[in-house]
Amino acid sequence: MCATTQSEGPPRRTVTGDHTPHHGRFAHHDRFAHRHHRRQLAGPGHSPSDPAPFTTTRPAVSLPTSRTARRSSRAHHPNRDSRTDILDAASSLIADGGFVAATTRDIAELTGMASGAVERQLGSHDDLLAAVFQRLAATELAAVDHASRTHGSTATGRLTALVGAFATRALHGRHTAEALLFEPVGARVNQERLTCRRQYHALIVGIIADGVGSGELPTRNPTTSARAVTGTVVESLLGHLSPTVPVSGDGRDGKDATPLIDEVTELVLRLVGARC
């Protein structure tokens, strides 16, 4: 959830080990390359073909190593979408170091474009970051929405899936998750965060309202409850999403993160009055 958002996924998932996502067509560039270890998520609703959490999803390809060679390569591939290249490059850099790492210079270096060409494609640097935020956030929201609809037939089941998906995906892509949720940025990205938060809020309001309507959940204001749910999930994960500070029990120390996800899920269900 963005800045105060939430997400969902299968009711139970196992997250282990340190994960540094780095996908996209830029994954093998000599300057920024590192080994990427894909971990398959346990539990229903996540297959190997599902988008990786909080990361770009385009196939990795090797780019020419010199700027001249990269520009020559682009000249021989006139159908290549420059905007998509730029967003892929920015997403890869964010997955490695947050928004602060996605500089125009480094994006230009990865794409083989001049810095001015990058700016002409997407406007100012703030506009570029807003565009990549929008794309990354849309991917996460779609995954959470899908999980809540396919892994739960009741409000309790849907909320359990929602929290599980959001937490699991966030813990697998800490740099991107922390960037989307907390990293200080300009006004344009903050506007996108507000839009993202409203979308998550609307999703959760719908689930709670359905539960109240069916008698599964006690009568209460779904709008207020949804705000409390998003705040609970995001704040509960705050310390665990730091890519540099190990926290016991969130998977980075080799331990199973399921207890953490279960604890956050239980907090959410108690908050809305569900029978746990």
Secondary structure by P-SEA (a helix, b strand, c coil): cccccccccccbbbbbccccccccccccccccccbbbbbbbcccccccccccccccccbbbbccccaaaaaaaaaacccccaaaaaaaaaaaaaaacccccccaaaaaaaacccaaaaaaacccaaaaaaaaaaaaaaaaaaaaaaaaacccccaaaaaaaaaaaaaaaaaacaaaaaaaccccccaaaaaaaaaaaaaaaaaaaaaaaaaaaacccccccaaaaaaaaaaaaaaaacccccccccccccccccccaaaaaaaaaaaaaaaacccc
